[in-house]
Amino acid sequence: MHRVLTPLALGLSVLSLTACSPKTPPRTETQPPPAPPIRVPPGCESSQAGEYYHAENPAFRYYGEDDGGTLSLAVVRARPEGGAEVPDAGAASIVLQRTPQGFVGETRATGFTGSGAPCPVVFPTEVVTCADTGLTLRSAASASIDEGCRPAPSGAPAVRLQQVLLRGSPDAGT
């Protein structure tokens, strides 16, 4: 009788273990972390689209398009004799994005090597203030490039200067 009990007890234990449904682990839905908040100077949240001119040199005009995330400024130069403003082949452009690191981007322009060869250059640029009267930008004032149009391996770090762009067109006579 002892022999029958052992297989019977073992069978009942296995049956009781298999009769219980296994516990399923709780479902955890992983969601991506929220995007970091956009940090821009006060007033820069709204559209900055429109026409601007440089406060120190009104011959430089800027046409801004703003999609809410990116501000693109096309740079044109007024003709000395008046008339239509036209971008030249080496015209600069400024592209700025609203990011968690600020309202930042770059100015793209044409620079020249020591031998005079034209090269595309990029200057880091950021928006410092947005006001009803215009924008204040901070951008590198120069860039060092070698004969291969690459950033020069040595040289002083670029000085960043503030540039004030005023809304609208300059008064007649400037």
Secondary structure, DSSP 8 states (H G I E B T S, - for coil): -HHHHHHHHHHHHHHHHHHS---------------------TTTTS---EEEEESS-TTEEEEEEE-SSEEEEEEEE--TT-S--B--TT--EEEEEEETTEEEEEEEEEEE-TT--EEEEEEEEEEEEEETTEEEEEEES---B-TTSSB-SSS----EEEEEEEES---TT-
